[in-house]
Amino acid sequence: MTKADIVNEISKNTGIEKVTVQKTVEAFMETVKDSLVEGKNVYLRGFGSFIVKKRAEKTARNISKNTTIIIPAHNIPSFKPAKTFVSQVKNKVK
């Protein structure tokens, strides 16, 4: 499902114009991104959490050049679904 599909579904289910829904969806995504950039996690009860994970420095290998490189410590965005969300997906019968 794409962002356009999400906008269409919300518009169809709520009766709100697609342009308004698109602005709202984009504002939501921008707010989540800005919060994660600032190091703040976003918690949505019943859906999940957008969190910043801290990756430690590690040693890796460049196999094409047969050299060792150091990957510095860094942060990475991540999504952790809520338990209820996970159980709904697991219990969905095809």
N, C-alpha and C positions, 0 to 999 in steps of 0.2 A: 504494500500500500504506500502510495506517495503522499507528499504534502497536499497536492491537488485533490487526491482522493479523500483525504481527511477533511479538507475544507468542504468538499461536496457533501460528504456524509453529515457533517455538523449542520450545514446549511439546510439540507433536506429534513433532518430530524427536528430542528428548532424553528425553521421558517425565517431565520435571519439571512439577510443578503450575503452572497458569497464574498463580496468585497470587504464587508465588515468582519466576517469570520476569518478571512485571510489575514487582515491586519491584526486581529486578535491572536491568531496562531503564531504569526511572525513575532509579535510583541512578547508572547510567552517564551518562545525559543530564544529570543534575544535576552530576556531577563534571566533565563536559566544559564545561558552562556556567560553573561556578565557576572553572575553570582559565582560561578565556578572559577572564572578568571581571578576574582577577588579572594578565592580560597574558601568561600562559603558553600556549604552543601545545601541542596534543595530537597525537602521531604514532602512527599505527596501521599497522605494516608490512604491506604487501600490500593495504591498504584505502585509506588516504589520511591527510590531515592536516587538523585543525581549527586554523585560524590566525587571528590578529588582524591585519587589514590597516589601515595608517594612511593615511587620506585627508587630503590637503593642503587648506588653505584655498583656496576658489575663489570667483569671481564668477559669479553666475547672474542670470537675468532673470525677473521676474514679468510675463509677457506680458499678463495681464488688466489690470494696473495700469500697465504700461509703465514699470516701475521696475527698478533694479539692486539686488540684494541680495548680501550676503557670506555664504557658507556657511562656518562656522568649521571648522578642522581637527578630525577626529574619528576614532575607531577603529570598525571594522566587522568582525563575525565572518565567516569565509569557510571553505569546504571545498575542498581541492585533492586530487582523487583520485590514487591511486598509478598509475604507468605500467602495471602489470599489469592493474589494474582497468579503466583506459581502454581498453586493447587488447582485453580480453574483451568490453566493451560494443560497441566498434567492429566486432569480428569476428562478432558475433551475427547470424546470418542469420534473417530472418523467414520 
